[in-house]
Amino acid sequence: MVGESGGAVFRLRDADGDDLYLKFGTGAVAEAIADEAVRLRWLATRLPCPETRAFVAQRGAAWLLTTALPGKTGDAWLEHDPAMLPQIITAFAAFLRRLHALPVAECPFDSGRTLRLAAARRNVATGLVDADDFDDDHAGWSAAEMLAETERLAEFAPQRVVTHGDFSLGNLLLTEDCQVTGVIDLDRLGTADPYQDIAIFWQNMADFGGAAQAQFLADMGIERVDAQRLAFHRCLDELF
């Protein structure tokens, strides 16, 4: 199958009958796969994630072979049973708190505002931003307008934690009783403002209404939302 990034993802089975995933891509996708490979190795001793079986990069292409995690993604469970939403929110928030509590000094990857804004500017300049995919409240905006708004919102004092970078319903796997089995798609993992993750999952919850968003914030222990940081990271995410 083809992933959203444009790379190819294959489900395989080894001689022992264990399921594996093979990611392949070239160009920018190969770079993202390489980013994920080094981050998986770093995270593996700290939080549950796929085990790397092999990684190869050569001549602008990359292959990453990992174990398959048990369970289903949050969005897959909600498709199966929408009544699981409160438990899924609690599980996602609990995992995110664990991730954000990792020692920043031990993380060698920078995913902060400066680097992300630079990448966003490149995406706009090279026409990689799909304005038709913006959230409803940004419908009709151009990529240039989104970038201008993102830069306007960028003046704030960030905190620093270890972030996932794309913390959404499809990137955490759980059992049916909502026990987390692991996190996936880690090519953006690095130290950044915690709202990098909070904003993406909060916007995910918009599809389920204000009560779901409020539960997520409560489960995260956020009593007062920093509206500017939330808006900044929402706008920034639109540019990727």
Long-range contacts (C-beta under 8 A, 24 or more apart in sequence): 5-29, 5-32, 7-32, 7-33, 11-68, 12-65, 18-67, 18-68, 19-67, 19-68, 20-53, 20-65, 20-66, 20-67, 20-68, 21-50, 21-65, 21-66, 21-67, 21-68, 22-63, 22-64, 22-65, 23-62, 23-63, 23-64, 23-66, 24-61, 24-62, 24-63, 24-64, 25-61, 25-62, 26-60, 26-61, 26-62, 27-60, 29-62, 30-57, 30-60, 30-61, 30-62, 31-62, 32-187, 33-57, 33-62, 33-63, 33-64, 33-187, 34-62, 35-187, 35-188, 36-64, 36-185, 36-186, 36-187, 37-62, 37-64, 38-109, 39-109, 39-186, 39-187, 39-189, 39-190, 40-64, 40-66, 40-186, 42-107, 42-108, 42-109, 42-189, 43-183, 43-186, 43-189, 46-102, 47-95, 47-98, 47-99, 47-102, 47-182, 47-183, 48-180, 48-181, 48-182, 48-183, 49-182, 49-183, 49-184, 49-186, 50-182, 50-184, 69-173, 69-181, 69-182, 69-184, 70-173, 70-175, 70-181, 71-173, 71-174, 71-175, 71-176, 71-179, 71-181, 71-182, 72-173, 72-174, 73-169, 73-170, 73-171, 73-172, 73-173, 73-174, 74-169, 74-170, 74-172, 74-174, 75-169, 75-170, 77-174, 77-176, 77-178, 78-169, 84-178, 85-208, 85-212, 86-215, 87-178, 88-169, 88-174, 88-178, 89-205, 89-212, 89-215, 89-216, 89-219, 90-178, 90-215, 90-219, 91-172, 91-174, 91-178, 91-179, 91-180, 92-167, 92-169, 92-172, 92-201, 92-216, 93-216, 93-219, 93-220, 94-180, 94-219, 95-172, 95-180, 95-183, 96-164, 96-167, 96-197, 96-198, 96-201, 96-220, 97-220, 97-221, 99-161, 99-162, 99-163, 99-164, 99-183, 99-197, 100-161, 100-162, 100-163, 100-194, 100-197, 101-161, 102-161, 102-162, 103-162, 104-160, 104-161, 104-162, 104-191, 107-162, 107-190, 107-191, 109-189, 109-190, 109-191, 110-190, 110-191, 110-192, 111-163, 111-165, 111-188, 111-189, 111-190, 111-191, 111-192, 111-196, 112-158, 112-160, 112-190, 112-191, 112-192, 112-193, 113-154, 113-158, 113-192, 113-193, 116-192, 116-196, 116-236, 117-150, 117-151, 117-154, 117-236, 119-240, 120-147, 120-150, 120-236, 120-239, 120-240, 121-147, 123-239, 123-240, 124-239, 129-238, 129-239, 133-238, 134-238, 135-203, 135-206, 135-234, 135-238, 138-235, 138-238, 143-239, 146-235, 146-238, 146-239, 147-239, 149-235, 150-232, 150-235, 150-236, 150-238, 150-239, 153-228, 153-231, 153-232, 153-235, 154-232, 156-226, 156-228, 156-229, 156-232, 158-192, 158-193, 158-229, 159-193, 159-194, 160-191, 160-192, 160-193, 161-191, 161-192, 161-193, 161-194, 162-189, 162-190, 162-191, 163-188, 163-189, 163-190, 163-191, 163-192, 163-193, 163-194, 163-196, 163-197, 164-188, 164-189, 164-197, 165-189, 165-190, 165-192, 165-196, 165-197, 166-200, 167-197, 167-200, 167-201, 168-200, 168-201, 168-204, 169-201, 169-204, 193-229, 193-233, 195-226, 195-229, 195-230, 195-232, 195-233, 196-233, 196-236, 198-222, 198-230, 198-233, 199-229, 199-230, 199-232, 199-233, 199-234, 199-237, 200-233, 200-234, 200-237, 202-230, 203-234, 203-237
